[in-house]
């Protein structure tokens, strides 16, 4: 079987798409709810924390060979313990898949395709993701590279076109109030952004050069962090801390404020374009790593045979796990944080410590 390869530029794009994913639509609301007018500062702290996590992941990439992350886990802590940890990590990826599928389906069914059943939307999305993954990682990476300029252009236009309605007073007083919330908000925001990036370590062995992969990881994380900072700041400046906190989709509400010459108005659909493309490629990468993990655990020769079963399991989990947005919010503020810390921090630390012990 021919090994798939991607270059460092494509990996940068995938890092950005995966970091933004669901975060670009939810992060501003979480930041404003927790830190109020200090939401922009809380995001800055999230980015610094995230860059530290990427440095941790890069240490694991240094020890990784061409057989990938799951073999590295086994190499670090032994065959039986490695098999068990890999199984738990696959469970986290599966949870990440259906949670993101539910999120994009809920957004589209409420804001864009109001007359279309939620189940139809999510089924078509996961079907498209399954088809994309069946073509291979190289095809997914090239497609992401193709859509990346358009996605970033939409993000830039969204930020710039609403600045005329910005008010600096919405950021005041700076770090005088809500100091505890400024730091407390870091955890839930890191859990749905940078902690989930450990999934991407599952494809770093396909990047042409190891050093290029590490550098691309850092660049992609920093660039996506800057985008989150800019969009969150724009939401607070234009909508105000309370308006951002009260809105389920503040970025979409931000897009509704766009008005050019009192003629071109309500072009918030660009927000849907940004989010759909970012979360689509996030779903694709999670799906791919999940199938590769199953291939490793049960010794499959061709991981494509599990594509349809995975898609169906994710679909049914997505429509059954979160019956309404309130249940989703409770899930995001509780289990997601714990599971993300376990999979995105504790597991990498265990692997890195195990690798160092083995080396000595």
MOHUWO-V639914 format. One record per residue. N is the residue number from 1. RES is the residue in three letters. SS is DSSP state (hx for helix, st for strand, lp for the rest). PSI is psi in radians with two decimals (999 if undefined). OMEGA is omega in radians with two decimals (NA if undefined). Layout:
# MOHUWO-V639914
n	res	ss	psi	omega
N	RES	SS	PSI	OMEGA
N	RES	SS	PSI	OMEGA
This chain:
# MOHUWO-V639914
n	res	ss	psi	omega
1	UNK	lp	2.29	-3.13
2	UNK	lp	2.29	3.14
3	UNK	lp	2.37	3.14
4	UNK	lp	2.50	3.14
5	UNK	lp	2.49	3.02
6	UNK	st	2.76	3.13
7	UNK	lp	3.04	-3.04
8	UNK	hx	-0.60	3.12
9	UNK	hx	-0.73	3.09
10	UNK	hx	-0.63	3.13
11	UNK	hx	-0.65	3.06
12	UNK	hx	-0.80	3.13
13	UNK	hx	-0.76	-3.14
14	UNK	hx	-0.64	3.09
15	UNK	hx	-0.77	-3.14
16	UNK	hx	-0.81	-3.14
17	UNK	hx	-0.72	-3.11
18	UNK	hx	-0.60	3.12
19	UNK	hx	-0.76	-3.13
20	UNK	hx	-1.02	3.04
21	UNK	lp	-2.15	3.10
22	UNK	lp	-0.34	-3.03
23	UNK	hx	-0.65	-3.03
24	UNK	hx	-0.42	-3.12
25	UNK	hx	-0.43	-3.06
26	UNK	hx	-0.53	-3.02
27	UNK	hx	-0.81	-3.13
28	UNK	hx	-0.72	-3.14
29	UNK	hx	-0.76	3.13
30	UNK	hx	-0.75	-3.12
31	UNK	hx	-0.79	-3.13
32	UNK	hx	-0.60	-3.14
33	UNK	hx	-0.68	-3.08
34	UNK	hx	-0.78	-2.99
35	UNK	hx	-0.06	-3.13
36	UNK	hx	-2.18	-3.10
37	UNK	hx	-0.24	3.10
38	UNK	hx	0.25	-3.10
39	UNK	hx	-0.67	3.13
40	UNK	hx	-0.62	3.11
41	UNK	hx	-0.67	3.10
42	UNK	hx	-0.69	3.10
43	UNK	hx	-0.70	3.10
44	UNK	hx	-0.71	3.10
45	UNK	hx	-0.61	3.07
46	UNK	hx	-0.75	-3.13
47	UNK	hx	-0.78	3.11
48	UNK	hx	-0.73	3.10
49	UNK	hx	-0.75	-3.13
50	UNK	hx	-0.67	3.11
51	UNK	hx	-0.59	3.05
52	UNK	hx	-0.70	3.10
53	UNK	hx	-0.68	3.13
54	UNK	hx	-0.64	3.05
55	UNK	hx	-0.66	3.08
56	UNK	hx	-0.79	-3.14
57	UNK	hx	-0.62	3.12
58	UNK	hx	-0.52	3.07
59	UNK	hx	-0.64	3.09
60	UNK	hx	-0.69	3.11
61	UNK	hx	-0.60	3.12
62	UNK	hx	-0.67	-3.11
63	UNK	hx	-0.07	-3.02
64	UNK	lp	2.45	3.08
65	UNK	lp	-2.96	-3.03
66	UNK	lp	-0.13	-3.12
67	UNK	lp	-0.11	2.96
68	UNK	lp	-3.11	-3.02
69	UNK	hx	-0.77	-3.03
70	UNK	hx	-0.60	3.03
71	UNK	hx	-0.61	3.11
72	UNK	hx	-0.69	3.10
73	UNK	hx	-0.77	3.11
74	UNK	hx	-0.70	-3.14
75	UNK	hx	-0.56	-3.05
76	UNK	hx	-0.73	-2.99
77	UNK	hx	0.14	3.10
78	UNK	lp	2.87	-3.01
79	UNK	hx	-0.89	-3.06
80	UNK	hx	-0.86	3.12
81	UNK	hx	-0.65	3.12
82	UNK	hx	-0.68	3.10
83	UNK	hx	-0.73	-3.12
84	UNK	hx	-0.80	3.12
85	UNK	hx	-0.67	3.09
86	UNK	hx	-0.69	3.10
87	UNK	hx	-0.75	3.11
88	UNK	hx	-0.66	3.11
89	UNK	hx	-0.67	3.07
90	UNK	hx	-0.66	3.07
91	UNK	hx	-0.70	3.09
92	UNK	hx	-0.75	3.13
93	UNK	hx	-0.72	3.11
94	UNK	hx	-0.78	3.09
95	UNK	hx	-0.74	3.13
96	UNK	hx	-0.66	-3.14
97	UNK	hx	-0.95	-3.07
98	UNK	hx	-0.52	3.11
99	UNK	hx	-0.75	3.12
100	UNK	hx	-0.61	3.07
101	UNK	hx	-0.77	3.10
102	UNK	hx	-0.74	-3.08
103	UNK	hx	-0.85	-3.11
104	UNK	hx	-0.61	3.09
105	UNK	hx	-0.72	3.13
106	UNK	hx	-0.76	3.14
107	UNK	hx	-0.84	-3.10
108	UNK	hx	-0.68	-3.10
109	UNK	hx	-0.44	-3.12
110	UNK	hx	-0.70	-2.99
111	UNK	hx	-0.55	-3.00
112	UNK	hx	-1.01	-3.05
113	UNK	lp	1.19	-3.01
114	UNK	lp	-0.53	-3.08
115	UNK	lp	-0.09	-3.10
116	UNK	lp	2.27	3.13
117	UNK	lp	2.50	3.12
118	UNK	hx	-0.71	-3.10
119	UNK	hx	-0.65	3.14
120	UNK	hx	-0.74	-3.13
121	UNK	hx	-0.87	-3.10
122	UNK	hx	-0.64	3.13
123	UNK	hx	-0.76	3.13
124	UNK	hx	-0.65	3.14
125	UNK	hx	-0.87	-3.10
126	UNK	hx	-0.53	3.06
127	UNK	hx	-0.77	3.12
128	UNK	hx	-0.71	3.11
129	UNK	hx	-0.78	3.13
130	UNK	hx	-0.72	3.11
131	UNK	hx	-0.77	-3.14
132	UNK	hx	-0.79	-3.12
133	UNK	hx	-0.58	3.14
134	UNK	hx	-0.41	3.08
135	UNK	lp	-0.25	3.06
136	UNK	lp	2.83	-3.10
137	UNK	hx	-0.65	-3.12
138	UNK	hx	-0.73	3.14
139	UNK	hx	-0.74	3.11
140	UNK	hx	-0.77	-3.12
141	UNK	hx	-0.74	3.13
142	UNK	hx	-0.66	3.10
143	UNK	hx	-0.72	3.09
144	UNK	hx	-0.70	3.12
145	UNK	hx	-0.60	-3.13
146	UNK	hx	-0.73	-3.09
147	UNK	hx	-0.20	-3.05
148	UNK	hx	-0.85	-3.13
149	UNK	hx	-0.72	3.14
150	UNK	hx	-0.72	3.13
151	UNK	hx	-0.78	-3.14
152	UNK	hx	-0.62	3.09
153	UNK	hx	-0.73	3.10
154	UNK	hx	-0.71	3.14
155	UNK	hx	-0.72	3.13
156	UNK	hx	-0.79	3.13
157	UNK	hx	-0.72	3.13
158	UNK	hx	-0.76	-3.10
159	UNK	hx	-0.77	-3.04
160	UNK	hx	-0.67	-3.02
161	UNK	hx	-0.21	3.14
162	UNK	lp	-0.05	-3.05
163	UNK	hx	-0.39	3.13
164	UNK	hx	-0.37	3.10
165	UNK	hx	0.19	-3.09
166	UNK	lp	2.60	3.09
167	UNK	lp	2.06	-3.11
168	UNK	hx	-0.43	3.13
169	UNK	hx	-0.42	3.12
170	UNK	hx	-0.26	3.12
171	UNK	hx	-0.05	-3.06
172	UNK	lp	2.61	-0.09
173	UNK	lp	2.51	-3.07
174	UNK	lp	2.01	3.06
175	UNK	lp	0.55	3.06
176	UNK	lp	-0.51	3.13
177	UNK	lp	2.85	3.05
178	UNK	lp	0.68	-3.13
179	UNK	hx	-0.70	3.14
180	UNK	hx	-0.75	3.13
181	UNK	hx	-0.53	3.12
182	UNK	hx	-0.71	-3.14
183	UNK	hx	-0.61	-3.14
184	UNK	hx	-0.49	-3.13
185	UNK	hx	-0.23	-3.10
186	UNK	hx	-0.77	-3.02
187	UNK	hx	-0.93	3.14
188	UNK	hx	-0.53	-3.14
189	UNK	hx	-0.67	3.08
190	UNK	hx	-0.58	-3.07
191	UNK	hx	-0.50	-3.13
192	UNK	lp	0.19	3.09
193	UNK	lp	-1.51	-2.95
194	UNK	lp	-0.54	3.12
195	UNK	hx	-0.54	3.12
196	UNK	hx	-0.22	-3.11
197	UNK	hx	-0.22	3.09
198	UNK	hx	-0.41	3.06
199	UNK	hx	-0.61	-3.11
200	UNK	hx	-0.36	3.07
201	UNK	hx	-0.36	3.10
202	UNK	hx	-0.19	3.10
203	UNK	lp	0.00	-3.08
204	UNK	hx	-0.43	3.12
205	UNK	hx	-0.22	3.12
206	UNK	hx	-0.17	3.10
207	UNK	st	2.47	-3.00
208	UNK	lp	-0.75	-3.12
209	UNK	lp	2.43	-3.09
210	UNK	hx	-0.78	3.14
211	UNK	hx	-0.64	3.10
212	UNK	hx	-0.65	3.12
213	UNK	hx	-0.75	3.14
214	UNK	hx	-0.75	3.12
215	UNK	hx	-0.73	3.12
216	UNK	hx	-0.66	3.11
217	UNK	hx	-0.80	-3.11
218	UNK	hx	-0.76	-3.13
219	UNK	hx	-0.80	-3.14
220	UNK	hx	-0.71	3.11
221	UNK	hx	-0.74	3.13
222	UNK	hx	-0.73	-3.12
223	UNK	hx	-0.77	3.12
224	UNK	hx	-0.60	3.07
225	UNK	hx	-0.69	3.10
226	UNK	hx	-0.69	3.12
227	UNK	hx	-0.79	3.11
228	UNK	hx	-0.71	3.12
229	UNK	hx	-0.79	-3.10
230	UNK	hx	-0.78	-3.09
231	UNK	hx	-0.69	3.10
232	UNK	hx	-0.75	3.11
233	UNK	hx	-0.72	3.13
234	UNK	hx	-0.70	3.12
235	UNK	hx	-0.81	-3.11
236	UNK	hx	-0.68	3.14
237	UNK	hx	-0.67	-3.04
238	UNK	hx	-0.85	-3.08
239	UNK	hx	-0.34	-3.05
240	UNK	hx	2.76	-3.13
241	UNK	hx	-0.76	-3.10
242	UNK	hx	-0.71	3.12
243	UNK	hx	-0.67	3.10
244	UNK	hx	-0.73	-3.12
245	UNK	hx	-0.63	-3.07
246	UNK	hx	-0.33	-3.08
247	UNK	lp	2.33	3.09
248	UNK	lp	-0.63	3.14
249	UNK	lp	1.36	-3.06
250	UNK	hx	-0.56	3.13
251	UNK	hx	-0.65	3.09
252	UNK	hx	-0.70	3.07
253	UNK	hx	-0.59	3.09
254	UNK	hx	-0.74	3.13
255	UNK	hx	-0.51	3.12
256	UNK	lp	-0.28	3.12
257	UNK	lp	-0.17	-3.08
258	UNK	lp	2.27	3.10
259	UNK	st	2.09	3.12
260	UNK	st	1.99	3.08
261	UNK	lp	0.46	-3.11
262	UNK	lp	0.44	-3.12
263	UNK	lp	-0.91	3.10
264	UNK	st	1.88	-3.07
265	UNK	st	2.88	3.07
266	UNK	lp	0.94	3.10
267	UNK	lp	0.67	-3.13
268	UNK	lp	-0.09	3.11
269	UNK	hx	-0.39	3.10
270	UNK	hx	-0.49	3.07
271	UNK	hx	-0.72	3.12
272	UNK	hx	-0.67	3.09
273	UNK	hx	-0.83	-3.13
274	UNK	hx	-0.90	-3.02
275	UNK	hx	-0.69	-3.09
276	UNK	hx	-0.77	-3.11
277	UNK	hx	-0.75	-3.12
278	UNK	hx	-0.79	-3.09
279	UNK	hx	-0.47	3.08
280	UNK	hx	-0.82	-3.12
281	UNK	hx	-0.47	3.02
282	UNK	hx	-0.75	3.09
283	UNK	hx	-0.71	-3.13
284	UNK	hx	-0.80	-3.11
285	UNK	hx	-0.74	3.11
286	UNK	hx	-0.73	3.12
287	UNK	hx	-0.78	-3.10
288	UNK	hx	-0.83	-3.12
289	UNK	hx	-0.66	3.09
290	UNK	hx	-0.79	3.13
291	UNK	hx	-0.65	3.10
292	UNK	hx	-0.63	3.09
293	UNK	hx	-0.75	3.08
294	UNK	hx	-0.65	3.08
295	UNK	hx	-0.74	-3.12
296	UNK	hx	-0.75	-3.05
297	UNK	hx	-0.73	-3.06
298	UNK	hx	0.20	3.03
299	UNK	lp	0.87	3.10
300	UNK	lp	2.46	3.06
301	UNK	lp	-0.55	-3.13
302	UNK	lp	1.85	-3.10
303	UNK	hx	-0.19	-3.12
304	UNK	hx	-0.33	-3.12
305	UNK	hx	-0.29	3.12
306	UNK	hx	0.07	-3.09
307	UNK	hx	-0.87	-3.11
308	UNK	hx	-0.81	3.09
309	UNK	hx	-0.72	3.12
310	UNK	hx	-0.79	-3.12
311	UNK	hx	-0.76	-3.14
312	UNK	hx	-0.74	3.11
313	UNK	hx	-0.75	3.12
314	UNK	hx	-0.72	-3.13
315	UNK	hx	-0.90	-3.11
316	UNK	hx	-0.61	3.08
317	UNK	hx	-0.70	-3.12
318	UNK	hx	-0.63	-3.10
319	UNK	hx	-0.25	-3.10
320	UNK	hx	-0.49	-2.97
321	UNK	hx	-0.65	-3.09
322	UNK	lp	1.66	-3.07
323	UNK	lp	-0.37	-3.13
324	UNK	lp	2.90	-3.11
325	UNK	hx	-0.52	-3.13
326	UNK	hx	-0.70	3.07
327	UNK	hx	-0.64	3.11
328	UNK	hx	-0.71	3.13
329	UNK	hx	-0.72	3.08
330	UNK	hx	-0.67	3.13
331	UNK	hx	-0.71	-3.14
332	UNK	hx	-0.66	-3.10
333	UNK	hx	-0.10	-3.12
334	UNK	lp	-1.58	-3.07
335	UNK	hx	-0.65	-3.10
336	UNK	hx	-0.72	3.14
337	UNK	hx	-0.81	-3.12
338	UNK	hx	-0.83	-3.12
339	UNK	hx	-0.64	3.13
340	UNK	hx	-0.69	3.10
341	UNK	hx	-0.74	3.14
342	UNK	hx	-0.78	-3.06
343	UNK	hx	-0.57	-3.04
344	UNK	hx	-0.18	3.14
345	UNK	hx	-0.96	-3.08
346	UNK	hx	-0.82	3.13
347	UNK	hx	-0.85	3.09
348	UNK	hx	-0.66	3.11
349	UNK	hx	-0.75	3.11
350	UNK	hx	-0.77	-3.14
351	UNK	hx	-0.78	-3.10
352	UNK	hx	-0.74	3.10
353	UNK	hx	-0.75	3.11
354	UNK	hx	-0.72	3.13
355	UNK	hx	-0.70	-3.13
356	UNK	hx	-0.68	3.10
357	UNK	hx	-0.75	3.12
358	UNK	hx	-0.66	-3.12
359	UNK	hx	-0.68	3.13
360	UNK	lp	999	NA
